Amino acid sequence: MENGPISPPHGSNGTAAAVARQREPVPADSSSDQRVAELRRRYLEGTYKIDAAELSASIVDKHLEA
């Protein structure tokens, strides 16, 4: 018997699959909701890309401001 990390059967925790099953967009009520709807649409299309260096710099900057 080997000890090691237990991974889900298909390499996913199911979150992406659940999001992908929801084809209907959530109605947008405010600019924040509109932004979330746009990001969700881009994620589902596979066009949502994040620059890791920019994201990490933003996180560090936010924590250094406090």
ZAMAR-542682 format. One record per residue: residue in three letters; residue number from 0; x, y, z of N, C-alpha, C, CB in turn. Coordinates in steps of 0.2 Angstrom, whole numbers. Glycine has a CB too. Layout:
BEGIN
  type  seq    n.X    n.Y    n.Z   ca.X   ca.Y   ca.Z    c.X    c.Y    c.Z   cb.X   cb.Y   cb.Z
   ALA  NUM      X      Y      Z      X      Y      Z      X      Y      Z      X      Y      Z
...
This chain:
BEGIN
  type  seq    n.X    n.Y    n.Z   ca.X   ca.Y   ca.Z    c.X    c.Y    c.Z   cb.X   cb.Y   cb.Z
   MET    0      4     -6      0      0      0      0      4      6      0     -5      0      6
   GLU    1      3     11     -4      7     17     -5      3     23     -1      8     19    -12
   ASN    2      7     27      2      4     33      5      6     39      1      7     34     12
   GLY    3      1     43     -1      2     49     -5     -4     53     -6      4     47    -12
   PRO    4     -4     58     -9    -10     63    -10    -15     59    -13     -8     69    -13
   ILE    5    -21     60    -11    -27     57    -14    -30     62    -19    -33     55     -8
   SER    6    -30     60    -25    -33     65    -30    -40     63    -32    -28     66    -36
   PRO    7    -44     68    -34    -50     66    -37    -50     62    -43    -54     72    -39
   PRO    8    -55     58    -45    -54     53    -50    -52     56    -57    -60     49    -51
   HIS    9    -54     62    -58    -52     65    -65    -48     71    -64    -59     66    -69
   GLY   10    -45     72    -59    -40     78    -58    -44     84    -57    -36     79    -64
   SER   11    -50     84    -55    -54     90    -54    -58     89    -47    -59     92    -59
   ASN   12    -59     95    -44    -63     94    -38    -70     95    -39    -60    100    -33
   GLY   13    -72     96    -45    -79     96    -47    -82    103    -48    -83     93    -42
   THR   14    -78    108    -45    -80    115    -45    -81    118    -53    -75    120    -42
   ALA   15    -76    116    -57    -76    119    -64    -82    115    -67    -69    117    -67
   ALA   16    -83    109    -66    -88    105    -69    -95    108    -67    -88     98    -68
   ALA   17    -96    110    -61   -102    113    -59   -103    120    -62   -102    114    -51
   VAL   18    -98    124    -63    -99    130    -66   -100    129    -73    -92    134    -65
   ALA   19    -97    124    -76    -98    123    -84   -105    121    -85    -93    118    -86
   ARG   20   -108    117    -80   -115    115    -81   -120    121    -81   -117    110    -76
   GLN   21   -118    126    -78   -123    132    -78   -122    136    -84   -121    136    -71
   ARG   22   -126    135    -89   -125    138    -95   -129    145    -95   -128    134   -101
   GLU   23   -134    146    -91   -137    152    -91   -134    157    -87   -144    151    -88
   PRO   24   -132    163    -89   -129    168    -85   -133    171    -79   -126    174    -89
   VAL   25   -130    173    -74   -134    176    -68   -136    183    -70   -129    175    -62
   PRO   26   -142    185    -69   -144    192    -71   -140    197    -67   -151    193    -69
   ALA   27   -137    202    -71   -133    207    -68   -137    213    -65   -128    210    -73
   ASP   28   -137    215    -59   -141    220    -56   -136    226    -55   -143    218    -49
   SER   29   -130    226    -54   -126    231    -53   -119    231    -57   -124    232    -45
   SER   30   -115    236    -57   -109    235    -60   -104    230    -58   -105    242    -60
   SER   31   -105    228    -51   -101    223    -49   -103    216    -52   -101    222    -41
   ASP   32   -110    215    -52   -113    209    -55   -112    209    -62   -121    209    -54
   GLN   33   -111    214    -65   -110    214    -73   -102    212    -74   -111    221    -76
   ARG   34    -98    214    -69    -91    212    -70    -90    205    -68    -87    216    -65
   VAL   35    -94    202    -63    -94    195    -62    -96    191    -68    -98    193    -55
   ALA   36   -102    193    -71   -105    190    -76   -100    190    -82   -111    193    -78
   GLU   37    -97    195    -84    -92    195    -89    -86    191    -88    -89    203    -90
   LEU   38    -83    191    -82    -78    186    -80    -80    179    -81    -75    187    -73
   ARG   39    -86    177    -78    -89    171    -79    -89    168    -86    -96    170    -75
   ARG   40    -92    173    -90    -93    171    -97    -86    170   -101    -96    177   -101
   ARG   41    -81    174    -99    -74    173   -102    -71    167    -99    -69    179   -100
   TYR   42    -72    165    -93    -70    159    -90    -73    153    -93    -71    158    -82
   LEU   43    -79    153    -95    -82    147    -98    -80    146   -105    -90    148    -98
   GLU   44    -79    152   -108    -76    152   -115    -69    150   -116    -77    159   -119
   GLY   45    -65    150   -110    -58    148   -110    -54    154   -112    -57    143   -115
   THR   46    -57    160   -112    -53    166   -114    -50    170   -108    -57    171   -118
   TYR   47    -52    168   -102    -50    172    -96    -43    170    -94    -55    171    -90
   LYS   48    -38    175    -95    -31    173    -93    -29    178    -88    -27    174    -99
   ILE   49    -25    176    -83    -22    180    -78    -15    180    -78    -25    178    -71
   ASP   50    -12    186    -77     -5    187    -77     -3    186    -70     -2    194    -79
   ALA   51      1    180    -69      2    178    -62      7    183    -58      6    171    -62
   ALA   52     11    186    -62     16    191    -59     12    198    -56     21    194    -63
   GLU   53      7    200    -61      3    205    -59     -2    204    -53     -1    208    -65
   LEU   54     -5    198    -53     -9    196    -48     -5    196    -41    -12    189    -49
   SER   55      1    192    -41      4    192    -35      7    199    -32     10    187    -36
   ALA   56      9    203    -37     11    210    -35      5    214    -32     14    214    -41
   SER   57     -1    213    -34     -7    216    -32     -8    213    -25    -13    215    -36
   ILE   58     -8    207    -24     -9    204    -17     -4    207    -12     -9    196    -17
   VAL   59      2    207    -14      8    209     -9      6    216     -8     15    208    -12
   ASP   60      5    220    -13      4    228    -12     -2    229     -7      2    231    -18
   LYS   61     -7    225     -8    -13    226     -4    -12    224      4    -19    221     -6
   HIS   62     -8    219      5     -6    217     12     -1    222     15     -3    210     12
   LEU   63      3    225     11      8    230     13      5    237     15     14    231      8
   GLU   64     -1    238     12     -4    245     13     -7    245     21    -10    246      8
   ALA   65     -9    239     23    -12    239     30     -7    242     36    -14    232     32
